[in-house]
Amino acid sequence: SAVDDIGNLLEQSHIGLLSSLSEGCPNSILEYISFGLPVLATRIEAITDVLGDDYEFLFEPGNEFDFAEKALKLLSSSELRKQTAGHLQRNVLPHYALNNMIQQFNMLIREDLRI
């Protein structure tokens, strides 16, 4: 069923899950992080570009045992969820802040125009 208040849903959630096999920029992951949720996601290129290839809670596509193991690990410890969410907010979210993205675009334009 449809959810009208995504913010309220995320505030009541324990983890953010993205089990996609194909993504562009996974905005849902950034939303999860901004709401203070740890993320459990498929190990695909677009997601590792955001979370990093060494992020602990990436599971292999089609591997339900890998998914279950990592989901249970996150769900069984509120302290681990809190630590993981804090790590993501400190180390991932700042890269996607508006000011940072504007600076990166300016650098690309300057490099392209050799200014």
N, C-alpha and C positions, 0 to 999 in steps of 0.2 A: 504494500500500500504506500501511497505518497506521504511524504513528511513535509509539512509546511514550515516547521521551525527547526532547521538544521542545527543552529547553535545550541538549542536546548537538548537535542539528541546527543550532540557531541559532549556537552557538559555532563551528561549522565553515562557516558561510555567509559570503559576501562582501557581500551586500545583502539587504534585506528587500523583498519585492515584494507589492503589493496591487493587483490589476487589476480590482477590483470596480466594478460600475456602480451599486450601491446599498449604502449602509452606514448604520448608526446611528452609534454612537461606535466608530470602528475600533480596537478593543483590540489587534489584531495589530500595528498601527503602534507603539503604546506598548511592546509587548513587544520589537519589533525594536530600538527606540531604547534600551531598558533593557539589551539585550545588546550595545550598541555598534555597531549596524548602520546604515548609511545606508539611506534608504528611497526606493524607486522606486514611485510610485503613480499611480493614475488621478486626473485633475483633476475631482473631483466635490465637491459642497458639504461633505459630512461630513468628507472628507479635508482639504480646504483649511481647514476650521474648526480642525483640529488642527495642520497643518503650516504654514499661512499661504498665502495666494494667490500670494505671490511666491517660494515655495519652488521651487528650480531643477529638481528632479527629479520634477515632475508631468507626466504625458503626457495628451494629449487622448484621450478614449474613442474607440475604433475607429480610431485613427490609428497603424498599426503602424510607420510611419516615425518618428514622434515618439518612440514607445516604444523602437525600436531605437537611435536616435541617443542618447537619454539613458542607456539601458542600457550601450551601448558606452563612453560617456564615463565612467560610474562604474566599469565593470569594467576599464577600461584603466589606471586610476591608483589604486594603493593609498593614495597620499598624499591624493588627493581623497576617497576613501572615508573615511579617517581624519578629515579636516577636517570633512566633512559630518556624520559620526556625532557628532563632538564638539560641533558647532554644535547639533544636535538635542538632545543630552543637556543642554546648558546652557540652551537657549532654549525647548524644548518640554516636556520631561519634568517640570520643576518645577511647571508649571501643573496637572499631574495627580497630584501627590503628595497623600497622604491628608490631611495637615494643611491644605494649601491648599484642598482641596475642602471640608473641614469648615468652614473660615473663610468660604468663598463661600456655602455653604448657610446658615450663621448670618446672614450679611449679607442674603440674600434673605428669610429668615424675619423678621428685624427690620424690613426695609423693608415687608414685607407687613402686619406687625402694628403698624407705626409705633412701635416701641419706642425 
